């Protein structure tokens, strides 16, 4: 049981480090831009693109929900 908990903790720490790295790359790609979606997509790597695509999907869904509330 202790070994399973230790392995899970290592996996969580590894995933946090990976996400922080992706976040740092997105921030660098965003230099001089006001919003995260204005980031230079060409500067993103293979690991960052799926996360960026998911974020764009969430943004699109939020905009759609807001627009649906405004339209009769």
DRENGU-224496 format. One line per field, with one value per residue: x, y, z of N, C-alpha, C, O, CB in turn; residue in one letter; residue number from 1. Coordinates in steps of 0.05 Angstrom, whole numbers, plus 5000, padded with zeros to 4 digits. Glycine has a CB too. Layout:
REM DRENGU-224496
n.c1 <- [X  ...] $
n.c2 <- [Y  ...] $
n.c3 <- [Z  ...] $
ca.c1 <- [X  ...] $
ca.c2 <- [Y  ...] $
ca.c3 <- [Z  ...] $
c.c1 <- [X  ...] $
c.c2 <- [Y  ...] $
c.c3 <- [Z  ...] $
o.c1 <- [X  ...] $
o.c2 <- [Y  ...] $
o.c3 <- [Z  ...] $
cb.c1 <- [X  ...] $
cb.c2 <- [Y  ...] $
cb.c3 <- [Z  ...] $
code <- [a  ...] $
pos <- [NUM  ...] $
//
This chain:
REM DRENGU-224496
n.c1 <- [5016  5038  5077  5045  5021  5066  5083  5039  5042  5091  5077  5038  5070  5104  5068  5050  5097  5104  5058  5069  5114  5092  5057  5094  5118  5074  5066  5114  5106  5067  5087  5084  5032  4963  4924  4917  4900  4921  4971  5032  5024  5059  5104  5094  5104  5100  5078  5050  5010  4962  4940  4932  4894  4852  4841  4824  4777  4747  4741  4711  4663  4646  4637  4597  4556  4546  4529  4483  4451  4442  4414  4347] $
n.c2 <- [4976  5025  5031  5038  5086  5119  5115  5139  5190  5207  5207  5248  5292  5292  5303  5354  5383  5377  5405  5456  5468  5468  5511  5552  5554  5570  5621  5646  5645  5681  5731  5801  5802  5812  5774  5703  5672  5698  5680  5662  5612  5584  5582  5545  5479  5408  5384  5425  5442  5408  5421  5476  5474  5449  5490  5530  5506  5505  5560  5572  5543  5571  5622  5609  5592  5640  5672  5645  5656  5711  5713  5712] $
n.c3 <- [5000  5016  4976  4930  4942  4944  4890  4865  4885  4863  4810  4809  4823  4780  4738  4753  4747  4691  4672  4691  4661  4610  4616  4625  4574  4543  4565  4549  4494  4489  4495  4500  4485  4500  4516  4531  4488  4445  4437  4405  4364  4333  4363  4401  4426  4410  4456  4480  4446  4446  4496  4490  4449  4476  4513  4479  4460  4507  4514  4468  4479  4525  4503  4467  4503  4529  4487  4473  4517  4509  4461  4437] $
ca.c1 <- [5000  5057  5090  5026  5018  5090  5082  5019  5053  5111  5062  5026  5092  5113  5047  5051  5121  5098  5039  5083  5131  5074  5048  5116  5121  5052  5071  5135  5094  5048  5101  5074  5003  4946  4908  4931  4893  4936  4998  5044  5021  5083  5125  5087  5114  5081  5065  5033  4988  4936  4929  4923  4869  4831  4834  4807  4751  4732  4734  4689  4639  4637  4626  4571  4536  4540  4514  4456  4436  4435  4396  4320] $
ca.c2 <- [5000  5048  5033  5049  5115  5132  5117  5159  5217  5213  5213  5274  5311  5293  5317  5383  5395  5378  5426  5481  5472  5476  5538  5571  5556  5587  5648  5656  5648  5702  5756  5825  5800  5816  5750  5678  5661  5712  5668  5654  5583  5573  5579  5523  5453  5386  5379  5448  5446  5396  5437  5501  5468  5445  5516  5544  5492  5515  5587  5571  5534  5593  5643  5599  5593  5668  5681  5633  5671  5737  5711  5703] $
ca.c3 <- [5000  5017  4950  4912  4949  4935  4861  4857  4892  4843  4785  4812  4822  4752  4722  4760  4733  4663  4667  4696  4638  4588  4623  4619  4545  4533  4573  4531  4467  4492  4499  4488  4477  4523  4523  4526  4461  4424  4437  4379  4362  4320  4384  4419  4417  4408  4482  4488  4427  4454  4518  4478  4434  4496  4524  4458  4461  4531  4508  4449  4493  4542  4486  4457  4525  4534  4464  4475  4537  4498  4439  4446] $
c.c1 <- [5018  5069  5071  5022  5042  5091  5062  5029  5074  5098  5050  5047  5102  5094  5047  5074  5116  5079  5051  5101  5114  5064  5070  5120  5099  5057  5093  5124  5075  5061  5089  5045  4987  4932  4922  4924  4907  4965  5006  5044  5045  5105  5119  5097  5092  5065  5045  5008  4961  4924  4918  4896  4846  4822  4817  4779  4734  4723  4710  4663  4628  4625  4599  4549  4527  4523  4485  4439  4426  4415  4369  4314] $
c.c2 <- [5025  5053  5046  5079  5131  5136  5138  5187  5225  5221  5241  5296  5314  5308  5347  5396  5397  5401  5454  5488  5481  5505  5559  5575  5574  5616  5661  5662  5672  5730  5779  5824  5802  5791  5725  5667  5676  5701  5660  5623  5570  5568  5556  5497  5432  5381  5401  5450  5432  5412  5463  5496  5463  5472  5532  5532  5502  5544  5588  5563  5557  5616  5634  5600  5622  5679  5670  5647  5698  5736  5701  5675] $
c.c3 <- [5000  4990  4929  4917  4939  4904  4851  4863  4871  4816  4786  4810  4794  4734  4728  4747  4704  4656  4672  4672  4614  4592  4617  4590  4533  4540  4555  4503  4466  4494  4485  4480  4503  4533  4516  4498  4438  4422  4409  4378  4350  4341  4402  4408  4416  4434  4489  4470  4436  4478  4508  4463  4454  4508  4504  4457  4484  4526  4489  4462  4511  4526  4475  4478  4530  4512  4465  4496  4527  4476  4449  4437] $
o.c1 <- [5012  5073  5079  5020  5040  5099  5067  5024  5075  5107  5051  5043  5107  5102  5043  5072  5124  5084  5046  5102  5122  5064  5064  5126  5104  5052  5090  5131  5069  5047  5085  5034  4996  4929  4938  4941  4904  4981  4990  5061  5052  5122  5136  5100  5068  5042  5025  4988  4940  4899  4897  4878  4824  4798  4798  4760  4710  4701  4691  4642  4604  4604  4580  4526  4504  4503  4466  4414  4405  4399  4367  4292] $
o.c2 <- [5045  5076  5062  5094  5153  5157  5152  5205  5248  5239  5255  5316  5337  5324  5363  5418  5418  5416  5472  5511  5499  5521  5580  5597  5590  5633  5684  5681  5682  5750  5779  5844  5794  5788  5724  5653  5668  5712  5653  5610  5547  5551  5547  5494  5438  5374  5396  5460  5445  5415  5472  5513  5472  5477  5545  5546  5506  5551  5604  5575  5561  5627  5650  5608  5627  5694  5684  5649  5708  5754  5684  5665] $
o.c3 <- [4986  4981  4913  4898  4929  4894  4832  4847  4863  4803  4766  4796  4785  4717  4710  4736  4692  4637  4657  4664  4599  4573  4606  4581  4516  4524  4547  4490  4445  4495  4460  4468  4524  4558  4497  4486  4415  4408  4393  4390  4357  4336  4418  4383  4421  4433  4502  4479  4434  4478  4518  4465  4449  4512  4512  4453  4481  4533  4493  4456  4513  4533  4474  4473  4534  4517  4459  4493  4534  4472  4466  4443] $
cb.c1 <- [4981  5078  5099  4999  5014  5115  5075  4992  5066  5130  5041  5011  5115  5117  5020  5052  5146  5086  5014  5100  5146  5050  5039  5142  5121  5025  5080  5158  5079  5030  5130  5090  4998  4926  4880  4923  4863  4937  4999  5073  4996  5093  5128  5056  5136  5096  5086  5049  4995  4941  4951  4944  4873  4840  4859  4821  4755  4750  4758  4696  4645  4661  4645  4574  4548  4566  4528  4458  4454  4460  4407  4299] $
cb.c2 <- [5000  5043  5006  5034  5118  5116  5089  5154  5216  5189  5191  5276  5303  5265  5304  5386  5377  5352  5423  5480  5446  5457  5540  5560  5528  5577  5649  5636  5623  5698  5752  5832  5774  5837  5751  5657  5663  5742  5644  5665  5576  5592  5605  5522  5444  5361  5377  5473  5435  5367  5442  5513  5443  5427  5532  5542  5462  5513  5602  5551  5509  5604  5649  5569  5581  5685  5673  5603  5676  5750  5692  5722] $
cb.c3 <- [5024  5038  4940  4914  4979  4944  4849  4873  4920  4838  4779  4839  4841  4741  4727  4791  4739  4653  4685  4721  4631  4586  4652  4632  4532  4544  4603  4529  4458  4516  4490  4464  4462  4517  4510  4547  4458  4430  4456  4376  4346  4298  4400  4422  4436  4400  4504  4487  4400  4463  4540  4459  4417  4519  4531  4431  4462  4556  4496  4426  4510  4558  4462  4447  4551  4537  4437  4482  4562  4488  4417  4435] $
code <- [x  x  x  x  x  x  x  x  x  x  x  x  x  x  x  x  x  x  x  x  x  x  x  x  x  x  x  x  x  x  x  x  x  x  x  x  x  x  x  x  x  x  x  x  x  x  x  x  x  x  x  x  x  x  x  x  x  x  x  x  x  x  x  x  x  x  x  x  x  x  x  x] $
pos <- [1  2  3  4  5  6  7  8  9  10  11  12  13  14  15  16  17  18  19  20  21  22  23  24  25  26  27  28  29  30  31  32  33  34  35  36  37  38  39  40  41  42  43  44  45  46  47  48  49  50  51  52  53  54  55  56  57  58  59  60  61  62  63  64  65  66  67  68  69  70  71  72] $
//
